[in-house]
Amino acid sequence: MIQVGDLVIYVKDGAKGVVIHMEEDRFQIKWEDDFVSWEKREWLLPSSLEQSDLPKQKEQQE
């Protein structure tokens, strides 16, 4: 489960960010470049997962 303060990876491009707010199934993320956006849970991967899991996650989303 993703919570406020967690580091996450955006599965589409590998960008890293920190969860700063949650609202139902959406998460507000502050990205490495200081950009802030709302993202759906399905596009976020907790950064604790191995990078080798990232291609599998992308395939499942498509």
N, C-alpha and C positions, 0 to 999 in steps of 0.2 A: 504494500500500500504506500502510495506517495503522500507525503505530508509537507506542510510549510517548512522551509529550511532545507529540504532535500535537494541534492544535486541531481539533475536529469539530463538526458541526451535526447535531442529531437531526432526521431528515426529517419526522417526524410533526408537530412543533410549532415547529421552528426554534431550539430551545434550543441554546446553545453550551457546550462543555465541553472538558476536557483528558483525554486517555487517560493513566491512571496504572498500568494493568496489562493484560496480554493473556493469554488462555488459550484455545488452539485458535481457534474462530471467534467467541469472545466477548471483549468489551473492557470493562474497568472504567473508568467515566468520572466525573470530578469536575465537576459542573455549576456554572454561574455562581452559583447560590444555595447552594453548598457541599454540596448533596445528592450522594451517590455511588451509582451503580447499575451493573449489568452489562447490556450491550446487545449484540445480534447485529450483525454487520458490515453486513447489508443495511439497517439503520435509521440508519447513520452516513454522513455525507458529509464528506470533508475540507474544512475551511473555506477552503482555497485555491481551490476551485471557485467560479465566479461564482454569485451568487444567482439568476440567470436559469435556471440548471440545476436548481434546487431543485424547481420544479413538475414538470419532466420526470421527475426521480427519484421523486417521490411517485406519479405516474401509473404508472410501471413497477412499483412495489411493490404496487399495488392489483390 
